Amino acid sequence: MSIQFEKVSHTYSVDTPFSYAALVDVDLDITEGKMTAVIGSTGSGKTTLVQHLNALLLPTKGKITIFDRVIEAGVQPKKLKSLRKEVGLVFQFPEYQLFEETILKDIIFGPKNFGVSEEEAIKKAREVLKLVDLDESYLDKSPLDLSGGQKRRVAIAGILAMDPKVLVLDEPTAGLDPQGSIQMMNLFKRLNKEFGKTILIVTHDMEHVLNYCDDVVVVRDGKIFCKEDVHAFFKRNSLCEELNILPPAIIQLKNACNKCGMNLPDDCFSVDELAKAISKQVKHHE
């Protein structure tokens, strides 16, 4: 396992009247090379969890192993610069990450900070901007001139320019229209499959979880409720109900058909699969 949490807790405002335990004794293995969804209700601890991956937050208890590094409570971590090159974090609000006068300066800031020459950094900026479906005309624009969706694409480009092994995305499609969401998720899938990036996505969108992710981690009240293969997770209808999670539309339709007397198999996760299963049921009853 490339990333492992061992009995990790995180408490905000320790030793104050405002002390709050956001994570409690978290044990978690994140599989390298997969797309993993991190889900849970608002305030469950999802964002706190992923912000430990590049030491933006440090554990108040326990330890985290990230590749060959160990981050342990009470021990000042070393080599944070190289860790943050390997683990890129894109915030939910991209404007937090855009601070330069132009898009070009924003994208090349990271690579130059890690010792890449300006010429090479500019070349990389052009490559990653194309990767996020923006043309080179954006390089001279100010971040202030961009829409919310364009800002998110530029923020992702700035992280990709550093070529991280792990890409952590907090609600990456929030505020995007349906077409923009699909384009963004397809980009992440491509980065995972073609470029071998380990992807973690904090999301409330169960359609994205089912259609793009391999594993799902459920965070509940600061603890890991479960980690499962995505298909195994959505086969458990009672679990979704318990967690107050609205399943993807295809799962809802399958459940509705079963309530009407059909006996559709658990492994229908696409429209084609469901249509074939329904057709078989209908022919069987003719």
Helices and strands as residue ranges (DSSP letters): E 3-12, E 20-30, E 35-39, H 46-50, E 61-66, E 69-72, H 80-86, E 87-90, G 94-97, H 103-113, H 118-131, G 136-140, G 143-145, H 148-160, E 166-170, H 178-195, E 198-202, H 206-212, E 215-220, E 223-229, H 230-235, H 237-242, H 249-259, H 271-284
